[in-house]
Amino acid sequence: MRDLVMIFFFFISPLFISLSVSSAKNSFKPEEPCKHIVLYYHDTLFNGTDAANATSAAATNATKLGNFNFGMLVVFDDPMTKDNHLLSRPVARAQGFYFYDMKSTYTAWFAYTLIFNSTEHKGTLNIMGADLMMMETRDFSVVGGTGDFFMARGIATIRTDTFQGAYYFRLKMDIKLYECY
């Protein structure tokens, strides 16, 4: 009997494990997202006088280490629209923070939640990643969600759509979800 148990654990059980792993690999198709959303992120940094229009503010000032805002932390509550017009009706809000994390060039690290409360979508998407600003496109990770986006996973590809001085920028976000429940 002991020999049969040993044969099962060493020869037959690895076969079942490899079959289950190979079937799981075949069910994941990264070229076919289960949801695809394109949104525009509008950030208006508080400049000291525009409290009514600002959607973000520096929570800490930049350090004196370099000329690239190193150490500056910005907290935001930004509107997300379906088109690139700032005054379009928001379909979500992006709430979170970013901080400048390099002394030798402009880069930032973002962590935020997209909060949807519309007739089309309800729930949240949690997004985080490094914004290598000098690159044409950057990928952030979609690491979870709630409501219509329960436990979602995917990629948000970011592209700078416009940049107006130090106080306004707009990002185009191409969000592709590959795990939807």
VMD Tcl script that builds the backbone (N, CA, C; Angstrom):
set m [mol new atoms 543]
animate dup $m
set s [atomselect $m all]
$s set {name element resname resid chain x y z} {
  {N N MET 1 A 0.817 -1.190 0.000}
  {CA C MET 1 A 0.000 0.000 0.000}
  {C C MET 1 A 0.869 1.265 0.000}
  {N N ARG 2 A 1.920 1.222 0.805}
  {CA C ARG 2 A 2.815 2.365 0.878}
  {C C ARG 2 A 3.458 2.640 -0.483}
  {N N ASP 3 A 3.792 1.596 -1.211}
  {CA C ASP 3 A 4.382 1.763 -2.538}
  {C C ASP 3 A 3.403 2.423 -3.499}
  {N N LEU 4 A 2.121 2.081 -3.402}
  {CA C LEU 4 A 1.113 2.707 -4.257}
  {C C LEU 4 A 0.977 4.198 -3.957}
  {N N VAL 5 A 1.010 4.547 -2.690}
  {CA C VAL 5 A 0.934 5.961 -2.310}
  {C C VAL 5 A 2.149 6.709 -2.848}
  {N N MET 6 A 3.337 6.127 -2.731}
  {CA C MET 6 A 4.552 6.763 -3.230}
  {C C MET 6 A 4.491 6.939 -4.742}
  {N N ILE 7 A 4.015 5.942 -5.445}
  {CA C ILE 7 A 3.886 6.034 -6.901}
  {C C ILE 7 A 2.929 7.161 -7.266}
  {N N PHE 8 A 1.809 7.257 -6.535}
  {CA C PHE 8 A 0.835 8.314 -6.815}
  {C C PHE 8 A 1.462 9.695 -6.632}
  {N N PHE 9 A 2.115 9.922 -5.505}
  {CA C PHE 9 A 2.655 11.244 -5.220}
  {C C PHE 9 A 3.823 11.624 -6.120}
  {N N PHE 10 A 4.633 10.676 -6.536}
  {CA C PHE 10 A 5.800 11.019 -7.330}
  {C C PHE 10 A 5.576 10.972 -8.836}
  {N N PHE 11 A 4.599 10.211 -9.285}
  {CA C PHE 11 A 4.428 10.055 -10.727}
  {C C PHE 11 A 3.087 10.567 -11.238}
  {N N ILE 12 A 2.028 10.303 -10.559}
  {CA C ILE 12 A 0.709 10.657 -11.070}
  {C C ILE 12 A 0.314 12.081 -10.689}
  {N N SER 13 A 0.550 12.502 -9.445}
  {CA C SER 13 A 0.139 13.857 -9.048}
  {C C SER 13 A 0.860 14.946 -9.848}
  {N N PRO 14 A 2.161 14.824 -10.193}
  {CA C PRO 14 A 2.776 15.858 -11.036}
  {C C PRO 14 A 2.106 15.957 -12.416}
  {N N LEU 15 A 1.593 14.845 -12.915}
  {CA C LEU 15 A 0.897 14.862 -14.193}
  {C C LEU 15 A -0.365 15.716 -14.091}
  {N N PHE 16 A -1.151 15.546 -13.029}
  {CA C PHE 16 A -2.361 16.347 -12.829}
  {C C PHE 16 A -2.024 17.832 -12.665}
  {N N ILE 17 A -0.968 18.126 -11.927}
  {CA C ILE 17 A -0.572 19.522 -11.713}
  {C C ILE 17 A -0.171 20.161 -13.034}
  {N N SER 18 A 0.614 19.461 -13.838}
  {CA C SER 18 A 1.044 20.042 -15.114}
  {C C SER 18 A -0.138 20.225 -16.056}
  {N N LEU 19 A -1.115 19.314 -16.028}
  {CA C LEU 19 A -2.297 19.479 -16.866}
  {C C LEU 19 A -3.119 20.683 -16.432}
  {N N SER 20 A -3.275 20.883 -15.127}
  {CA C SER 20 A -4.060 22.027 -14.656}
  {C C SER 20 A -3.337 23.338 -14.950}
  {N N VAL 21 A -2.030 23.395 -14.838}
  {CA C VAL 21 A -1.271 24.599 -15.153}
  {C C VAL 21 A -1.357 24.900 -16.636}
  {N N SER 22 A -1.227 23.894 -17.480}
  {CA C SER 22 A -1.274 24.136 -18.916}
  {C C SER 22 A -2.665 24.582 -19.354}
  {N N SER 23 A -3.724 24.090 -18.717}
  {CA C SER 23 A -5.054 24.544 -19.094}
  {C C SER 23 A -5.286 25.967 -18.617}
  {N N ALA 24 A -4.713 26.368 -17.482}
  {CA C ALA 24 A -4.835 27.747 -17.012}
  {C C ALA 24 A -4.093 28.692 -17.947}
  {N N LYS 25 A -2.946 28.300 -18.449}
  {CA C LYS 25 A -2.187 29.134 -19.376}
  {C C LYS 25 A -2.985 29.374 -20.652}
  {N N ASN 26 A -3.670 28.376 -21.142}
  {CA C ASN 26 A -4.413 28.512 -22.377}
  {C C ASN 26 A -5.628 29.412 -22.228}
  {N N SER 27 A -6.186 29.550 -21.018}
  {CA C SER 27 A -7.374 30.369 -20.842}
  {C C SER 27 A -7.048 31.856 -20.764}
  {N N PHE 28 A -5.804 32.228 -20.475}
  {CA C PHE 28 A -5.402 33.628 -20.397}
  {C C PHE 28 A -4.929 34.088 -21.765}
  {N N LYS 29 A -5.615 35.087 -22.325}
  {CA C LYS 29 A -5.265 35.592 -23.647}
  {C C LYS 29 A -4.977 37.086 -23.542}
  {N N PRO 30 A -3.709 37.464 -23.312}
  {CA C PRO 30 A -3.391 38.872 -23.082}
  {C C PRO 30 A -3.691 39.777 -24.263}
  {N N GLU 31 A -3.840 39.241 -25.458}
  {CA C GLU 31 A -4.133 40.078 -26.613}
  {C C GLU 31 A -5.606 40.437 -26.704}
  {N N GLU 32 A -6.436 39.866 -25.824}
  {CA C GLU 32 A -7.871 40.121 -25.856}
  {C C GLU 32 A -8.358 40.644 -24.505}
  {N N PRO 33 A -8.393 41.974 -24.320}
  {CA C PRO 33 A -8.877 42.480 -23.030}
  {C C PRO 33 A -10.371 42.214 -22.865}
  {N N CYS 34 A -10.786 41.985 -21.621}
  {CA C CYS 34 A -12.210 41.768 -21.355}
  {C C CYS 34 A -12.951 43.097 -21.217}
  {N N LYS 35 A -12.246 44.192 -20.905}
  {CA C LYS 35 A -12.818 45.545 -20.900}
  {C C LYS 35 A -11.759 46.506 -21.408}
  {N N HIS 36 A -12.229 47.516 -22.153}
  {CA C HIS 36 A -11.330 48.517 -22.712}
  {C C HIS 36 A -11.985 49.885 -22.538}
  {N N ILE 37 A -11.284 50.804 -21.869}
  {CA C ILE 37 A -11.809 52.140 -21.588}
  {C C ILE 37 A -10.719 53.151 -21.923}
  {N N VAL 38 A -11.088 54.229 -22.594}
  {CA C VAL 38 A -10.167 55.328 -22.844}
  {C C VAL 38 A -10.704 56.551 -22.116}
  {N N LEU 39 A -9.872 57.134 -21.261}
  {CA C LEU 39 A -10.254 58.307 -20.471}
  {C C LEU 39 A -9.147 59.356 -20.515}
  {N N TYR 40 A -9.519 60.583 -20.179}
  {CA C TYR 40 A -8.562 61.683 -20.095}
  {C C TYR 40 A -8.503 62.189 -18.661}
  {N N TYR 41 A -7.294 62.295 -18.158}
  {CA C TYR 41 A -7.001 62.715 -16.791}
  {C C TYR 41 A -6.576 64.178 -16.844}
  {N N HIS 42 A -7.285 65.054 -16.133}
  {CA C HIS 42 A -7.001 66.489 -16.131}
  {C C HIS 42 A -6.470 66.893 -14.757}
  {N N ASP 43 A -5.247 67.411 -14.685}
  {CA C ASP 43 A -4.647 67.804 -13.420}
  {C C ASP 43 A -4.338 69.298 -13.437}
  {N N THR 44 A -4.957 70.035 -12.513}
  {CA C THR 44 A -4.701 71.465 -12.356}
  {C C THR 44 A -4.089 71.673 -10.984}
  {N N LEU 45 A -2.791 71.942 -10.957}
  {CA C LEU 45 A -2.053 72.100 -9.706}
  {C C LEU 45 A -2.317 73.483 -9.110}
  {N N PHE 46 A -2.601 73.515 -7.818}
  {CA C PHE 46 A -2.838 74.771 -7.103}
  {C C PHE 46 A -1.592 75.636 -7.187}
  {N N ASN 47 A -1.757 76.876 -7.662}
  {CA C ASN 47 A -0.608 77.783 -7.812}
  {C C ASN 47 A -0.566 78.862 -6.746}
  {N N GLY 48 A -1.425 78.771 -5.750}
  {CA C GLY 48 A -1.455 79.758 -4.683}
  {C C GLY 48 A -2.599 80.739 -4.784}
  {N N THR 49 A -3.228 80.822 -5.961}
  {CA C THR 49 A -4.320 81.786 -6.135}
  {C C THR 49 A -5.583 81.189 -6.736}
  {N N ASP 50 A -5.535 79.991 -7.276}
  {CA C ASP 50 A -6.686 79.438 -8.007}
  {C C ASP 50 A -7.373 78.293 -7.260}
  {N N ALA 51 A -7.713 78.501 -6.014}
  {CA C ALA 51 A -8.311 77.448 -5.196}
  {C C ALA 51 A -9.598 76.903 -5.803}
  {N N ALA 52 A -10.375 77.731 -6.491}
  {CA C ALA 52 A -11.647 77.283 -7.063}
  {C C ALA 52 A -11.446 76.307 -8.220}
  {N N ASN 53 A -10.348 76.425 -8.961}
  {CA C ASN 53 A -10.125 75.580 -10.135}
  {C C ASN 53 A -9.128 74.449 -9.902}
  {N N ALA 54 A -8.340 74.526 -8.867}
  {CA C ALA 54 A -7.285 73.532 -8.631}
  {C C ALA 54 A -7.888 72.178 -8.277}
  {N N THR 55 A -7.285 71.121 -8.813}
  {CA C THR 55 A -7.707 69.750 -8.494}
  {C C THR 55 A -6.584 68.977 -7.818}
  {N N SER 56 A -5.430 69.633 -7.625}
  {CA C SER 56 A -4.308 68.987 -6.951}
  {C C SER 56 A -3.485 70.045 -6.225}
  {N N ALA 57 A -2.725 69.588 -5.237}
  {CA C ALA 57 A -1.881 70.509 -4.474}
  {C C ALA 57 A -0.641 69.779 -3.994}
  {N N ALA 58 A 0.458 70.510 -3.930}
  {CA C ALA 58 A 1.700 69.940 -3.408}
  {C C ALA 58 A 1.557 69.792 -1.898}
  {N N ALA 59 A 1.722 68.578 -1.410}
  {CA C ALA 59 A 1.660 68.323 0.032}
  {C C ALA 59 A 3.022 68.534 0.670}
  {N N THR 60 A 4.074 68.374 -0.127}
  {CA C THR 60 A 5.438 68.687 0.314}
  {C C THR 60 A 6.121 69.431 -0.816}
  {N N ASN 61 A 7.043 70.280 -0.461}
  {CA C ASN 61 A 7.820 71.000 -1.467}
  {C C ASN 61 A 8.947 70.113 -1.974}
  {N N ALA 62 A 9.452 70.479 -3.140}
  {CA C ALA 62 A 10.606 69.770 -3.687}
  {C C ALA 62 A 11.817 70.031 -2.798}
  {N N THR 63 A 12.706 69.070 -2.761}
  {CA C THR 63 A 13.951 69.254 -2.009}
  {C C THR 63 A 14.914 70.088 -2.843}
  {N N LYS 64 A 16.049 70.387 -2.306}
  {CA C LYS 64 A 17.082 71.144 -3.036}
  {C C LYS 64 A 18.045 70.204 -3.769}
  {N N LEU 65 A 17.666 68.935 -3.893}
  {CA C LEU 65 A 18.518 67.934 -4.555}
  {C C LEU 65 A 18.175 67.878 -6.039}
  {N N GLY 66 A 18.786 68.688 -6.837}
  {CA C GLY 66 A 18.550 68.687 -8.277}
  {C C GLY 66 A 17.463 69.665 -8.667}
  {N N ASN 67 A 17.209 69.732 -9.974}
  {CA C ASN 67 A 16.249 70.690 -10.534}
  {C C ASN 67 A 15.000 70.011 -11.092}
  {N N PHE 68 A 14.632 68.841 -10.570}
  {CA C PHE 68 A 13.537 68.068 -11.157}
  {C C PHE 68 A 12.437 67.749 -10.148}
  {N N ASN 69 A 12.206 68.645 -9.197}
  {CA C ASN 69 A 11.151 68.511 -8.182}
  {C C ASN 69 A 11.319 67.287 -7.287}
  {N N PHE 70 A 12.518 66.757 -7.179}
  {CA C PHE 70 A 12.761 65.552 -6.393}
  {C C PHE 70 A 12.195 65.705 -4.976}
  {N N GLY 71 A 11.376 64.748 -4.566}
  {CA C GLY 71 A 10.795 64.738 -3.231}
  {C C GLY 71 A 9.449 65.417 -3.118}
  {N N MET 72 A 9.012 66.122 -4.147}
  {CA C MET 72 A 7.723 66.814 -4.093}
  {C C MET 72 A 6.586 65.792 -4.180}
  {N N LEU 73 A 5.649 65.878 -3.251}
  {CA C LEU 73 A 4.481 64.988 -3.200}
  {C C LEU 73 A 3.244 65.801 -3.535}
  {N N VAL 74 A 2.451 65.322 -4.495}
  {CA C VAL 74 A 1.237 66.001 -4.932}
  {C C VAL 74 A 0.046 65.080 -4.675}
  {N N VAL 75 A -0.971 65.626 -4.028}
  {CA C VAL 75 A -2.214 64.893 -3.770}
  {C C VAL 75 A -3.262 65.446 -4.723}
  {N N PHE 76 A -4.088 64.563 -5.319}
  {CA C PHE 76 A -5.037 65.042 -6.323}
  {C C PHE 76 A -6.414 64.393 -6.207}
  {N N ASP 77 A -7.376 65.114 -6.747}
  {CA C ASP 77 A -8.762 64.678 -6.927}
  {C C ASP 77 A -9.178 65.213 -8.293}
  {N N ASP 78 A -8.759 64.518 -9.354}
  {CA C ASP 78 A -8.854 65.022 -10.717}
  {C C ASP 78 A -10.040 64.442 -11.478}
  {N N PRO 79 A -10.672 65.270 -12.334}
  {CA C PRO 79 A -11.763 64.748 -13.172}
  {C C PRO 79 A -11.216 63.877 -14.302}
  {N N MET 80 A -11.980 62.845 -14.634}
  {CA C MET 80 A -11.680 61.956 -15.764}
  {C C MET 80 A -12.819 62.100 -16.764}
  {N N THR 81 A -12.475 62.409 -18.009}
  {CA C THR 81 A -13.496 62.605 -19.037}
  {C C THR 81 A -13.289 61.621 -20.181}
  {N N LYS 82 A -14.335 61.466 -21.009}
  {CA C LYS 82 A -14.235 60.577 -22.172}
  {C C LYS 82 A -13.539 61.248 -23.352}
  {N N ASP 83 A -13.495 62.586 -23.345}
  {CA C ASP 83 A -12.788 63.305 -24.404}
  {C C ASP 83 A -11.754 64.218 -23.754}
  {N N ASN 84 A -11.019 64.962 -24.568}
  {CA C ASN 84 A -9.909 65.742 -24.026}
  {C C ASN 84 A -10.305 67.152 -23.579}
  {N N HIS 85 A -11.586 67.421 -23.428}
  {CA C HIS 85 A -12.042 68.743 -23.006}
  {C C HIS 85 A -12.179 68.792 -21.485}
  {N N LEU 86 A -11.494 69.732 -20.871}
  {CA C LEU 86 A -11.502 69.880 -19.420}
  {C C LEU 86 A -12.909 70.092 -18.871}
  {N N LEU 87 A -13.748 70.806 -19.605}
  {CA C LEU 87 A -15.081 71.135 -19.110}
  {C C LEU 87 A -16.147 70.091 -19.462}
  {N N SER 88 A -15.743 68.979 -20.087}
  {CA C SER 88 A -16.699 67.895 -20.340}
  {C C SER 88 A -17.137 67.272 -19.019}
  {N N ARG 89 A -18.299 66.638 -19.040}
  {CA C ARG 89 A -18.822 65.998 -17.831}
  {C C ARG 89 A -17.892 64.861 -17.403}
  {N N PRO 90 A -17.413 64.885 -16.164}
  {CA C PRO 90 A -16.544 63.792 -15.693}
  {C C PRO 90 A -17.317 62.472 -15.603}
  {N N VAL 91 A -16.674 61.378 -16.000}
  {CA C VAL 91 A -17.269 60.044 -15.858}
  {C C VAL 91 A -16.668 59.313 -14.666}
  {N N ALA 92 A -15.580 59.888 -14.116}
  {CA C ALA 92 A -14.920 59.308 -12.936}
  {C C ALA 92 A -14.059 60.399 -12.309}
  {N N ARG 93 A -13.546 60.090 -11.123}
  {CA C ARG 93 A -12.574 60.951 -10.445}
  {C C ARG 93 A -11.334 60.108 -10.184}
  {N N ALA 94 A -10.165 60.721 -10.356}
  {CA C ALA 94 A -8.908 60.062 -10.002}
  {C C ALA 94 A -8.459 60.670 -8.676}
  {N N GLN 95 A -8.386 59.847 -7.642}
  {CA C GLN 95 A -8.006 60.338 -6.320}
  {C C GLN 95 A -6.788 59.577 -5.837}
  {N N GLY 96 A -5.718 60.308 -5.525}
  {CA C GLY 96 A -4.490 59.659 -5.072}
  {C C GLY 96 A -3.359 60.637 -4.954}
  {N N PHE 97 A -2.160 60.168 -5.286}
  {CA C PHE 97 A -0.972 61.013 -5.160}
  {C C PHE 97 A 0.085 60.596 -6.165}
  {N N TYR 98 A 1.016 61.506 -6.395}
  {CA C TYR 98 A 2.246 61.176 -7.112}
  {C C TYR 98 A 3.384 61.939 -6.464}
  {N N PHE 99 A 4.565 61.386 -6.575}
  {CA C PHE 99 A 5.741 62.091 -6.077}
  {C C PHE 99 A 6.871 61.948 -7.080}
  {N N TYR 100 A 7.659 63.011 -7.160}
  {CA C TYR 100 A 8.808 63.034 -8.060}
  {C C TYR 100 A 9.941 62.268 -7.389}
  {N N ASP 101 A 10.474 61.280 -8.107}
  {CA C ASP 101 A 11.362 60.316 -7.453}
  {C C ASP 101 A 12.752 60.190 -8.073}
  {N N MET 102 A 13.164 61.174 -8.873}
  {CA C MET 102 A 14.489 61.094 -9.463}
  {C C MET 102 A 15.149 62.469 -9.448}
  {N N LYS 103 A 16.448 62.507 -9.176}
  {CA C LYS 103 A 17.170 63.772 -9.103}
  {C C LYS 103 A 17.683 64.238 -10.459}
  {N N SER 104 A 17.777 63.342 -11.437}
  {CA C SER 104 A 18.450 63.671 -12.689}
  {C C SER 104 A 17.511 63.889 -13.875}
  {N N THR 105 A 16.229 63.618 -13.736}
  {CA C THR 105 A 15.246 63.845 -14.801}
  {C C THR 105 A 13.850 63.840 -14.181}
  {N N TYR 106 A 12.864 64.268 -14.960}
  {CA C TYR 106 A 11.497 64.268 -14.451}
  {C C TYR 106 A 10.896 62.872 -14.547}
  {N N THR 107 A 10.654 62.270 -13.410}
  {CA C THR 107 A 9.879 61.036 -13.316}
  {C C THR 107 A 9.061 61.124 -12.037}
  {N N ALA 108 A 7.964 60.400 -12.011}
  {CA C ALA 108 A 7.107 60.392 -10.821}
  {C C ALA 108 A 6.564 58.988 -10.627}
  {N N TRP 109 A 6.097 58.733 -9.431}
  {CA C TRP 109 A 5.447 57.457 -9.131}
  {C C TRP 109 A 4.026 57.777 -8.699}
  {N N PHE 110 A 3.045 57.152 -9.360}
  {CA C PHE 110 A 1.623 57.405 -9.133}
  {C C PHE 110 A 0.976 56.243 -8.385}
  {N N ALA 111 A 0.023 56.557 -7.527}
  {CA C ALA 111 A -0.873 55.570 -6.915}
  {C C ALA 111 A -2.217 56.266 -6.741}
  {N N TYR 112 A -3.257 55.715 -7.360}
  {CA C TYR 112 A -4.555 56.368 -7.281}
  {C C TYR 112 A -5.688 55.388 -7.548}
  {N N THR 113 A -6.876 55.865 -7.227}
  {CA C THR 113 A -8.096 55.106 -7.457}
  {C C THR 113 A -8.978 55.897 -8.403}
  {N N LEU 114 A -9.458 55.245 -9.454}
  {CA C LEU 114 A -10.478 55.847 -10.309}
  {C C LEU 114 A -11.822 55.484 -9.694}
  {N N ILE 115 A -12.623 56.481 -9.385}
  {CA C ILE 115 A -13.919 56.265 -8.759}
  {C C ILE 115 A -14.990 56.576 -9.787}
  {N N PHE 116 A -15.720 55.548 -10.195}
  {CA C PHE 116 A -16.788 55.673 -11.184}
  {C C PHE 116 A -18.129 55.728 -10.457}
  {N N ASN 117 A -18.974 56.659 -10.860}
  {CA C ASN 117 A -20.330 56.721 -10.333}
  {C C ASN 117 A -21.214 57.339 -11.412}
  {N N SER 118 A -21.433 56.564 -12.458}
  {CA C SER 118 A -22.224 57.043 -13.586}
  {C C SER 118 A -23.209 55.955 -13.983}
  {N N THR 119 A -24.000 56.229 -14.984}
  {CA C THR 119 A -24.940 55.207 -15.458}
  {C C THR 119 A -24.207 54.084 -16.185}
  {N N GLU 120 A -23.031 54.385 -16.733}
  {CA C GLU 120 A -22.278 53.376 -17.475}
  {C C GLU 120 A -21.476 52.445 -16.565}
  {N N HIS 121 A -20.810 53.007 -15.538}
  {CA C HIS 121 A -19.976 52.207 -14.638}
  {C C HIS 121 A -20.144 52.670 -13.201}
  {N N LYS 122 A -20.097 51.705 -12.289}
  {CA C LYS 122 A -20.059 51.999 -10.858}
  {C C LYS 122 A -18.958 51.136 -10.250}
  {N N GLY 123 A -18.146 51.742 -9.390}
  {CA C GLY 123 A -17.074 51.011 -8.747}
  {C C GLY 123 A -15.768 51.763 -8.837}
  {N N THR 124 A -14.675 51.055 -8.554}
  {CA C THR 124 A -13.354 51.673 -8.548}
  {C C THR 124 A -12.351 50.811 -9.303}
  {N N LEU 125 A -11.288 51.464 -9.746}
  {CA C LEU 125 A -10.102 50.793 -10.297}
  {C C LEU 125 A -8.896 51.351 -9.565}
  {N N ASN 126 A -8.022 50.493 -9.083}
  {CA C ASN 126 A -6.805 50.910 -8.391}
  {C C ASN 126 A -5.630 50.789 -9.351}
  {N N ILE 127 A -4.887 51.893 -9.499}
  {CA C ILE 127 A -3.827 51.984 -10.498}
  {C C ILE 127 A -2.557 52.509 -9.832}
  {N N MET 128 A -1.419 51.971 -10.234}
  {CA C MET 128 A -0.137 52.460 -9.714}
  {C C MET 128 A 0.971 52.195 -10.719}
  {N N GLY 129 A 2.026 53.028 -10.638}
  {CA C GLY 129 A 3.176 52.785 -11.494}
  {C C GLY 129 A 4.076 53.984 -11.653}
  {N N ALA 130 A 5.189 53.753 -12.314}
  {CA C ALA 130 A 6.196 54.779 -12.556}
  {C C ALA 130 A 5.862 55.540 -13.831}
  {N N ASP 131 A 5.885 56.853 -13.731}
  {CA C ASP 131 A 5.648 57.712 -14.886}
  {C C ASP 131 A 6.988 58.253 -15.363}
  {N N LEU 132 A 7.560 57.588 -16.354}
  {CA C LEU 132 A 8.819 58.019 -16.967}
  {C C LEU 132 A 8.458 59.068 -18.004}
  {N N MET 133 A 8.336 60.302 -17.573}
  {CA C MET 133 A 7.704 61.370 -18.345}
  {C C MET 133 A 8.331 61.632 -19.710}
  {N N MET 134 A 9.600 61.309 -19.883}
  {CA C MET 134 A 10.255 61.579 -21.159}
  {C C MET 134 A 9.908 60.529 -22.226}
  {N N MET 135 A 9.277 59.454 -21.832}
  {CA C MET 135 A 8.876 58.430 -22.799}
  {C C MET 135 A 7.512 58.796 -23.390}
  {N N GLU 136 A 7.279 58.410 -24.632}
  {CA C GLU 136 A 6.010 58.743 -25.297}
  {C C GLU 136 A 4.825 58.067 -24.601}
  {N N THR 137 A 4.970 56.785 -24.276}
  {CA C THR 137 A 3.917 56.081 -23.545}
  {C C THR 137 A 4.535 55.396 -22.337}
  {N N ARG 138 A 3.702 55.255 -21.294}
  {CA C ARG 138 A 4.119 54.582 -20.067}
  {C C ARG 138 A 3.001 53.653 -19.643}
  {N N ASP 139 A 3.339 52.544 -19.025}
  {CA C ASP 139 A 2.335 51.587 -18.559}
  {C C ASP 139 A 2.261 51.599 -17.045}
  {N N PHE 140 A 1.034 51.755 -16.529}
  {CA C PHE 140 A 0.756 51.627 -15.110}
  {C C PHE 140 A 0.013 50.311 -14.919}
  {N N SER 141 A 0.132 49.728 -13.753}
  {CA C SER 141 A -0.563 48.477 -13.441}
  {C C SER 141 A -1.934 48.759 -12.855}
  {N N VAL 142 A -2.933 48.051 -13.352}
  {CA C VAL 142 A -4.252 48.038 -12.714}
  {C C VAL 142 A -4.204 46.868 -11.745}
  {N N VAL 143 A -4.291 47.166 -10.455}
  {CA C VAL 143 A -4.022 46.152 -9.435}
  {C C VAL 143 A -5.265 45.702 -8.673}
  {N N GLY 144 A -6.430 46.188 -9.056}
  {CA C GLY 144 A -7.647 45.748 -8.383}
  {C C GLY 144 A -8.790 46.689 -8.666}
  {N N GLY 145 A -9.935 46.357 -8.090}
  {CA C GLY 145 A -11.100 47.190 -8.277}
  {C C GLY 145 A -12.284 46.673 -7.486}
  {N N THR 146 A -13.364 47.443 -7.545}
  {CA C THR 146 A -14.614 47.068 -6.877}
  {C C THR 146 A -15.775 47.297 -7.828}
  {N N GLY 147 A -16.961 46.871 -7.432}
  {CA C GLY 147 A -18.162 47.099 -8.239}
  {C C GLY 147 A -18.057 46.448 -9.598}
  {N N ASP 148 A -18.291 47.214 -10.662}
  {CA C ASP 148 A -18.194 46.689 -12.032}
  {C C ASP 148 A -16.788 46.199 -12.371}
  {N N PHE 149 A -15.808 46.583 -11.576}
  {CA C PHE 149 A -14.409 46.229 -11.826}
  {C C PHE 149 A -13.851 45.325 -10.730}
  {N N PHE 150 A -14.707 44.527 -10.115}
  {CA C PHE 150 A -14.319 43.675 -8.991}
  {C C PHE 150 A -13.088 42.840 -9.342}
  {N N MET 151 A -12.026 42.995 -8.564}
  {CA C MET 151 A -10.775 42.244 -8.700}
  {C C MET 151 A -10.144 42.362 -10.098}
  {N N ALA 152 A -10.339 43.477 -10.764}
  {CA C ALA 152 A -9.807 43.656 -12.117}
  {C C ALA 152 A -8.281 43.723 -12.101}
  {N N ARG 153 A -7.682 43.249 -13.185}
  {CA C ARG 153 A -6.238 43.341 -13.399}
  {C C ARG 153 A -6.020 43.755 -14.847}
  {N N GLY 154 A -4.983 44.566 -15.058}
  {CA C GLY 154 A -4.703 44.974 -16.423}
  {C C GLY 154 A -3.625 46.031 -16.490}
  {N N ILE 155 A -3.641 46.780 -17.591}
  {CA C ILE 155 A -2.629 47.797 -17.878}
  {C C ILE 155 A -3.338 49.092 -18.270}
  {N N ALA 156 A -2.840 50.194 -17.741}
  {CA C ALA 156 A -3.285 51.523 -18.171}
  {C C ALA 156 A -2.098 52.175 -18.882}
  {N N THR 157 A -2.205 52.330 -20.187}
  {CA C THR 157 A -1.145 52.959 -20.963}
  {C C THR 157 A -1.394 54.463 -20.972}
  {N N ILE 158 A -0.403 55.205 -20.510}
  {CA C ILE 158 A -0.514 56.654 -20.324}
  {C C ILE 158 A 0.271 57.361 -21.429}
  {N N ARG 159 A -0.313 58.431 -21.941}
  {CA C ARG 159 A 0.354 59.275 -22.936}
  {C C ARG 159 A 0.056 60.722 -22.553}
  {N N THR 160 A 1.068 61.579 -22.529}
  {CA C THR 160 A 0.833 62.992 -22.250}
  {C C THR 160 A 0.117 63.599 -23.442}
  {N N ASP 161 A -1.089 64.121 -23.195}
  {CA C ASP 161 A -1.899 64.712 -24.255}
  {C C ASP 161 A -1.588 66.200 -24.402}
  {N N THR 162 A -1.399 66.885 -23.289}
  {CA C THR 162 A -0.976 68.280 -23.319}
  {C C THR 162 A -0.329 68.635 -21.993}
  {N N PHE 163 A 0.513 69.649 -22.032}
  {CA C PHE 163 A 1.211 70.116 -20.846}
  {C C PHE 163 A 1.305 71.627 -20.971}
  {N N GLN 164 A 0.682 72.360 -20.025}
  {CA C GLN 164 A 0.668 73.814 -20.101}
  {C C GLN 164 A 1.366 74.389 -18.877}
  {N N GLY 165 A 2.645 74.626 -19.008}
  {CA C GLY 165 A 3.424 75.158 -17.904}
  {C C GLY 165 A 3.520 74.160 -16.760}
  {N N ALA 166 A 3.704 74.682 -15.558}
  {CA C ALA 166 A 3.873 73.824 -14.383}
  {C C ALA 166 A 2.550 73.518 -13.693}
  {N N TYR 167 A 1.431 74.067 -14.205}
  {CA C TYR 167 A 0.193 73.974 -13.430}
  {C C TYR 167 A -0.944 73.194 -14.078}
  {N N TYR 168 A -0.838 72.766 -15.317}
  {CA C TYR 168 A -1.901 71.956 -15.926}
  {C C TYR 168 A -1.290 70.929 -16.865}
  {N N PHE 169 A -1.750 69.694 -16.750}
  {CA C PHE 169 A -1.417 68.689 -17.753}
  {C C PHE 169 A -2.597 67.753 -17.924}
  {N N ARG 170 A -2.650 67.112 -19.086}
  {CA C ARG 170 A -3.718 66.160 -19.399}
  {C C ARG 170 A -3.061 64.891 -19.924}
  {N N LEU 171 A -3.493 63.754 -19.407}
  {CA C LEU 171 A -3.005 62.455 -19.835}
  {C C LEU 171 A -4.125 61.682 -20.506}
  {N N LYS 172 A -3.802 61.007 -21.577}
  {CA C LYS 172 A -4.744 60.071 -22.193}
  {C C LYS 172 A -4.440 58.706 -21.585}
  {N N MET 173 A -5.463 58.064 -21.038}
  {CA C MET 173 A -5.304 56.756 -20.403}
  {C C MET 173 A -6.061 55.711 -21.204}
  {N N ASP 174 A -5.343 54.767 -21.737}
  {CA C ASP 174 A -5.911 53.639 -22.469}
  {C C ASP 174 A -5.880 52.441 -21.535}
  {N N ILE 175 A -7.022 52.130 -20.932}
  {CA C ILE 175 A -7.096 51.102 -19.893}
  {C C ILE 175 A -7.605 49.796 -20.511}
  {N N LYS 176 A -6.799 48.761 -20.390}
  {CA C LYS 176 A -7.178 47.425 -20.878}
  {C C LYS 176 A -7.164 46.469 -19.711}
  {N N LEU 177 A -8.312 45.883 -19.420}
  {CA C LEU 177 A -8.426 44.922 -18.339}
  {C C LEU 177 A -8.384 43.515 -18.895}
  {N N TYR 178 A -7.568 42.666 -18.295}
  {CA C TYR 178 A -7.415 41.299 -18.765}
  {C C TYR 178 A -7.993 40.268 -17.791}
  {N N GLU 179 A -8.336 40.714 -16.586}
  {CA C GLU 179 A -9.036 39.848 -15.647}
  {C C GLU 179 A -10.276 40.595 -15.195}
  {N N CYS 180 A -11.441 40.085 -15.568}
  {CA C CYS 180 A -12.715 40.686 -15.212}
  {C C CYS 180 A -13.602 39.609 -14.608}
  {N N TYR 181 A -14.290 39.945 -13.546}
  {CA C TYR 181 A -15.171 38.983 -12.886}
  {C C TYR 181 A -16.583 39.470 -12.854}
}
mol reanalyze $m
mol bondsrecalc $m
mol representation Tube
mol addrep $m
